[in-house]
């Protein structure tokens, strides 16, 4: 039953805001559609026909990734003001843009090709491009070690870069890691991961890798914004500050709960 609701992409067509479902889906995926005051990037989301729809001419961030990080910080506040940050896998710079807009003092943007950064970020003196493979990062790449490290990497498992990340952290640094199951479960599963159990395996694999290095998992949730390919993704907030040992260890049951909630809401 639709309970008086309609798919968001179809509603845009019905309201003549898009001339086809395909066009509506692109508008939604690219972050141009705001539903009841909140950005929505899920074309299949069911909404009431009288819902308030707004189209934005300009994205708040230089890429959709900014909305992903925003959704996490809205749910689990992390103070960025005046902090030095490092974004691993910066690409266009969505995470970098979010960090700057929220008061970061400077952001090291690490990528094998920093020319992908949006021109507005390349011109910003607070952005320091670091063009190298993350595996090769060393402390001398930084004038100041980061207070916050964000990770959004593709085509490589997060577990393969932990040693380099560990080497650039201060004792009080926080790590915000975007877990992408499609890059954690092996080549055979490339593309959209449609198996809940594989999502659980991917999260468990990444968290265990951090925990084996004595990191503490502070928080685990799902990204409210789907990946550009439609994959459900997950966020983990991680610290290595020993004083944070009071945080309850994330158990397999927590992972199962988060995955189930994500599938119920986003699938």
Secondary structure as UniProt FT lines:
FT   TURN            3..4
FT   STRAND          5..7
FT   HELIX           8..14
FT   TURN            15..16
FT   HELIX           21..29
FT   TURN            30..31
FT   STRAND          33..35
FT   TURN            36..37
FT   STRAND          38..39
FT   TURN            43..44
FT   STRAND          46..48
FT   TURN            49..50
FT   STRAND          53..55
FT   HELIX           65..75
FT   TURN            81..82
FT   STRAND          84..88
FT   TURN            91..92
FT   HELIX           94..101
FT   TURN            102..103
FT   STRAND          106..111
FT   HELIX           114..116
FT   HELIX           119..122
FT   TURN            125..126
FT   STRAND          127..131
FT   HELIX           134..136
FT   HELIX           139..141
FT   STRAND          146..151
FT   HELIX           158..160
FT   HELIX           162..167
FT   STRAND          169..180
FT   HELIX           181..183
FT   HELIX           187..189
FT   HELIX           196..212
FT   TURN            213..214
FT   STRAND          216..222
FT   TURN            228..229
FT   STRAND          233..239
FT   HELIX           242..246
FT   HELIX           252..266
//
